[in-house]
Amino acid sequence: MADDDSEFRRGLGLFDSTMVVVGGMIGSGIFVVSAEMSRQVGSPGWLLVAWLVTGLLTVSAALSYGELAGMMPHAGGQYVFLREAYSPLFAFLYGWTFLLVIQTGTIAAVGVAFAKFAGILWPAISPDLYMIEPVHITSGYAVSLSRAQLVGILMIAVLTVTNMRGVEWGKVVQNVFTVAKVGALLALIVLGLTKGWNAEAVRANWSQFWTVHPQQEIVTGLTAATTFGLFVALCVSQTGSLFSADAWNSVATIAGEIREPRRNVPLALGLGTGLVITLYLLANVAYLVALPFDAIQQAKDDRVGTATIEAMFPDAGVTVMAIAIMISTFGCNNGLILVGARAAYAMARDGLFFKPVARLNAARVPAWGLAFQGLWSAALVLPRTRKPDGTYGNLYGDLLDYVISAALLFYILTVAGIFRLRSSRPDAPRPYRAFGYPLVPALYIVGASTILGALFAYRPATTWPGLVIVLLGLPVYAWLRKGAAP
């Protein structure tokens, strides 16, 4: 269980680390998920409350993670925290799910999102123009290669090769694109609150701020129109907002490449999550002053950000938002690719992954880990799901739906690890202590556990399969441990 990070080049400072947090969090979700959330919670006020819950959970988790990152500033991040707080088995099950679906599935999804919005500017990049027509494997699944899929794969390949050249290359791309997309999101907020101010929409939204008009049943017969239904709707709606705010913990994974990690990693976690959550809340306020609530609920293809821009610039809205989301997704994927391979590196160092992944290349980055991550992410772009109406979805979309609950479970376990380590290692150096301990970490555990329970109860089709994916790692762990034994 070696954590010697001396081979890495510590080339990232506080600003770079914060940009990793911000860049990994801001993708395309903030421009889309509010539509689904608004249909679930049914009112402007409760939409903002849902985002506020996401903000409180995310920031409290980040402040809690800071203690673990200060104690263990090593490559691998959450994998290392779970290993030290519990056992290698818990760590492996997290790493297995992370590499199999969470990180690689997100990379695939962001790559295809980039391609779809590129297709708005260049129609030749279309998900409906196939180089390899869908080949049906079963009645519900197929494999294909459209031009949009190809562009998504090429994006993954370019960023993977760029990050193989060293952390300095990845840092430059991350900083440039993160600053650009923060600027784009700020521009959307400022324009929405000024030029986009729609007096009629404001009057309607604020006069019925708490009046619930749900457009979607949570389960048959249950909507946000009742008190209990509203509580469940708030819990279920977190699927979209928490996913949009995910990857905030990524900076801990690259702690081995950060200067003064015991100081800079906790600071980057706090600064990055605080900035993004503030922007997300303001973006939703901008939506509510520019658009009537039913327009948010019924936004075409759920593209609330595009609808907001179109309300201000009818002739240029789609193009402007397409460019903004391309910038956002490109920077997001660079951050995801940069950090993901470090978890595989830590697992390989423990004998729980392919041995070559434990080696660094001449640029002192885990090139084999980057290659594996890139190949698997690209492979996840190809499988399709076939819907009853004959149209096609993406398998990674279903997989990500499945593991959102599993990811939340690992977050809960990791934050709970603070209490465990305070008991088992009371004298361990803690340059940063969790803010508000024990209240803030405890509130996160209670809040996240409540949401998790609601998801398992009211979204069984997309939660229990995630638990199955996690448990499939058990025989793999046993096999690897047997192979690694003397």
N, C-alpha and C positions, 0 to 999 in steps of 0.2 A: 504494500500500500504506500508506494513512494509518492511524495508530494514535492520533490525537489524541482523547483522551477528555474534553476540557475541557467538552464540551456536557453530559455526564452530571452528575447531582447525586450527590455522594458522601455518601449517607445511611446507609450500613451500617457498623457497628463490628465489633469482634471477636466479640462474642456473636452478633450478627445473622448474620455470615458463618459461624460455626460451626453455627448452626441451619440454614443453607442446606445445609451438608454433611450433617448428621445427618438433616434432613427429607427430603432427596433420596434418601438411602440406605434409610431404614426405610419400607417399604411393606407389602405383604401377604406377601411372599416368605418371611420368617422364620417365619411361621405355617404354611407349606405345604410348602416344598421339602425339608425333612428327611425326609419320607416316601419320596420318590423316591430320595434319596441313601442312605437306610438300606437300601432294596431293592438298590441297586447295590453298596455296600461290605460289607453283610452282618453288621456287628457294631457294638456300642456304641462300642468304642474307636476303630475306624476311622472311624465317623461323626464323632467329635470331631476326629480327625486331619484329616479332609477340611475341616472348618470352620476348623481351625487353619491349614491351608495357605492357605485363602482369606484369613484374617486377615493372615498374613505377607505374602502377595502384595499385598493392598490397602494395608496400612500402608507397606510398602517403596515401592510406587509413589507413594503420597501424599507421602512424605518426599522422594522424588526430584523430583516435580512442583514441590515448593516452590521449588527453585532456579530453574526456568523461570518460575514465577509471579512470583518476586522480580525477575528480569531484565526480564520483559515483562508488567507489570501492566496489561494492556489488555483491553478488551471483546473477547471471542472465544475466550479461553483456549486450548484445545488446537489450534484452527484456527490461531491466531497462532504457537504453538510449532512446529507442523509446517511452516508457511510459512517461518519464519526458520531452522529447522534444516535444511530440505531445499529445498523449492521451492513455488511457488504450486500446482503440480499436486497434490502430496501433500496439501497443505492442503485443496484443493478436494474431492478424493476423500473425505477425512474428512468435510468439511462436507456434501457431497452425501449420504453415507450417514447422517450424523447427522440431517439435516433430513428425509430421505425415510423413514427407518425407525426409527433408534435412539431419538431423542427423541420423535418424534411417535407412533411405535408404542407406546412405553412409556406416553405420556400416554393414548392410547386404551385400553390394557390396564388401567391403574390406574383410569380413569374407569368402565369396565365392572365392574371388581372392586368398586368402591364401590357401584355399583348392585345387584350381586348380593347383597351383604351387607345393603344396605338392604331388599332383597326378603325377607330373613328376618324383619325387623321389620314390614314392610308388604307382605304377599303380593300386593297389587295391582301392585307393581313386580316383574314376573316376566319372565325371559327366554323363557318359553313363551307369554306373552300378546302377540300381535302387533297392531300398528297397520297394518303392511304385511307381509303374509305373504311368506315367502321366494320371490323370483323367480329362477328358475334361469337363469344365464347360460350355463354349460356343465354337463356332468355332475358336475363336481367343485366348482363355485362358484355362489354365489347372493348376492343382496342382500336385506336385510330391515330392518325397523325394529320391534323389540319395545319394550315399556315399559322394560325394563332398558337397552336401547341408548339410548333417548331420555333417560333419567336420566343416563347416562354423558355424552352429548353436552351436556346442560344444565349438568352440573358443569364441563365444559371451558369452556363459554361464560361461565359466571359468573366463574370464576377468571381467564379471559383478560381480561374487561372490568375486573375488579378491578385487575389488574396494569397495565392501560392507564392507570389513574388516577395512577400514580406508584409509585416504589419504596417509599415509606413505607407505602402500602396493602398491597403485597405482603409487606413486612417484618412488619407486624403479624399478618397471617394466618399467615405462616410461623412466627413465634415462638410464637404461642398454640398452634397445632396441633402443632408439634414438641415443645414442653414437655409437652403433653397425651399425645402418643403415647409419648414416652420414659417418662412416668409410668405409662402403661398396661402397657408392656413390663416395666418394673421390678416392677410389681404382680404380673404373671404369674410372673416369676422368683421373687420373694420367697414368694408363695403356693405355687408349685410345690415350693420347697425346704423349706417348713414344713408347711402344711396338706396339701399334696399328697403328702408323703413316704409312699411305698408300700413298706413293708419287704420285701414279697415281690418286687416289681419290682426294687428295689435289689439284693437278694440274687441274683436271676436275671441281671440285667444285668451286675453286677460280677463274678459268678463265671464268666461267659462273655464277659468284656470284649473279648478279642481273638479269640474263636472265631467264625469266619466262617460265616454261614448266608445266602448270597445268595438272593434271590427273583427275580432278573432277570438274564438273559443280556446281556452287553455286545454281543456278536455271537454267532451260532450256535456253540455249543460252548465259549464262553469266559465264565467267571464269575470272581468274586473268590475262589473256592475255591483257585486256584493263585496262586503268588507273582506271576507276570507279570500274571495276570488281576486281582489286587488292585491292582497298580500302575496298570493301565489304568482300572480302576473308579474309583480316586481321581482320575485325570485327568478322566474323563468326568463324574463327579459334580460337578465344578466349574462345569458349565453352570448348575446351579441356584443354588449358593451365590454364585458370582461375580455372577450377575444380581441376586441379592438384595442384594448389597453394592455394586452399581454406582451411578453418578451421584455418587460421592465427589468427582470432579474438577470438579463443576459450579460451585463457588465461583470458580474461576479464570476462568470465562466472564464473570462480572460484576465483574471486578476494577476496571473503570472507575467503578463506583459504590460502592467500598469506601474508607473513610478509611484512610490509611497502608497502601496495598495491599502494598507491599514487605515490610511486617512482618506484617500481619494475614492475608493470604492463605495464606502458608506455615503460620502458627500454626493457622488454622482447619482446614486440611487435616490436620495432625497430630492436633489435639485431636478433631476430628469423627470421623475414621476410627478412632482409638483407642477412643473411647467406644462407637461402634456395634459394632465387632468384639468388644469385651468383653461387651456386652449379648447379642450373638448367641451367643457361646460359653456364657454363663451360661443363656440360654434353652434351649439344647440339653441342658445338664446338668439343668435343671428337667424337661424332657421325660423324661429317662432315669431320674429318681428317682420320677416320678409314674406312668409307663406301662411295662409290659413291652415289650421291644424289638419283638416281633411285633405289638403294638398300634400302635406307631409305623409299622411297615412297612405295616400294613393299615388305617391311619386312613381313615375314610370321606371320600371326595373329597380325600384327602391333607391334611385339615385337622387337623394335629397339635396346633396351639394350641387349637383347639376341643375336641379329645379330652382335652387336659390339664385345661382348665377344667371340662369335664363330669365328669371323675373326682373333682373337688373339690365341684362344685355341680351335681348331676345335673339339677336343674330349671331352672337359669338359665344353664348354661354356654354354650349356643348364642347366647342373647341378649347376654350379656356380651361374648363374643368378636366378635359382629357389630358392636356399638357400638365396640369397640376398633379393629377393622379399618377401619370407616368413618372414624374420626378419623385413623387412620394414613394411609389412602389419600388423604383430602382434603388433609392437610398435604403428603404426598409430591407430589401433582399440582401444588399451588401452587408448590412449589420447582422442579419440572420446567418449568412454564410460565414462571416468572419468568426462569430462566436461558437457556432454549432460544433465545429470539428474539435474544439478543446475538450468537450465532454467525452467524445470518443477517445481522445488522447489519454484522459485520466482513467477511463475504463481499461484501455489497453495496458496502461502501466500497472494496473492491478491484475492483469492476466484474464480480463473479462471481455476482451475484444481482440480483433486480429492484431498480431504482434507488430507488423510494420507500422500500424497507426500510432504506436508509442514512440516513433522516431521523428525527429525534426529534420527538415531539409537544410540546405546551405543558407537559406534566408531565415532560418530558425523559426519556422512555422510547421505545424503538422500537415504536411502536404498529402500524405496518404489518407489522413482523416478527411481533409478537404475533398480529395478525389472520391472517396466512398460516399460522402454526403452528397456531392454533386451528382454522381451517377444514380444514386437511389432517388434523389429528388426529381431528376429528369425522368426516371422510370415511372414515378408516380403521376407524371403528367399524362401518360399514354392511356391507362385504363379508363373506361367510361362506364357510367351507369345508364341503363336504358329505361326511360320512364314509360308508364302505361300509354301515354299519347304518342309514343314513337320518337320523341325527342331525347336528347342525350344530356346527361349531367357528367360530373367528374367524380371518380372514386375517392380522390383525396378530400373532396368536400364532405362525403359521408364519414370518412375516417376521422376528420377533424371534429365533426359533430360528436362522434363517439367518444373521443378522448378529452374533450373539454372538461367533463366531469372528473376524469382521471387526473388531469393536470391540476384541477382545483384540490383534489384529495392530496396530491403531493405537496402543494403549497401549504395546506393545513398541517401536514406532518412535519414539514420543515420549520414552520413557525413554532410548532409545539416542541421541536428539538431544542429551542432556546431554553425552555424550562428544564428539559432533561439534562442539558449540558451544564446549566447553572448548578444542578444537583450533583452530577457525576464529576464535573471538572470545575469546582468552585474557584480554584486558584489559577486557572488558565488566563493568560493575558487577554484583556478585553479593551483594546484602545477606544472602541466605541461601544456604548451600552444602549440596548434597545430603548428608544424614546417611549416614555410612559410605562415602562415595565413595572408591574406585570399586567396593568390594565389594558394598554393598547394591543399587545400581542393576544391577550385573552379575548378581547372584543373581536379581533380579526378571526380567531378560531371559531367563536360562536357564530358570527355573521356568515362566514364562508360555509360552515357546517350546515347552517339553516338553509342556505341556497342549495347546497349539495343534496340535502335531504329532499327538497322540493323537486329538484331535477330528477332524482331517482324515482320519486313517486309519480310525477306528472309528465315526465319525458322518458319513459322506460325504453322506448325504441332507440333512443340515441344516447343512453347512459350505460345501461347494463352491457352492451357490446364493448364499450370502452374498458370496463372492468375485465372482460374476457381477454381483451388484447393485452392488458397488464399481466394477467395470470398466465398467459401463454409464455411469458418469460421465465416461469419457474423451471420447466424442463430444460430450457436453454441454459439457465444459470447452473443447474446441476451438471449438465454436460460440460460446460466450460470449467467448472470447478474441478471436475474429475480430470479433465485434460491438463489443467494447470498444476495439479498436485504432483509432488516429486515421485 
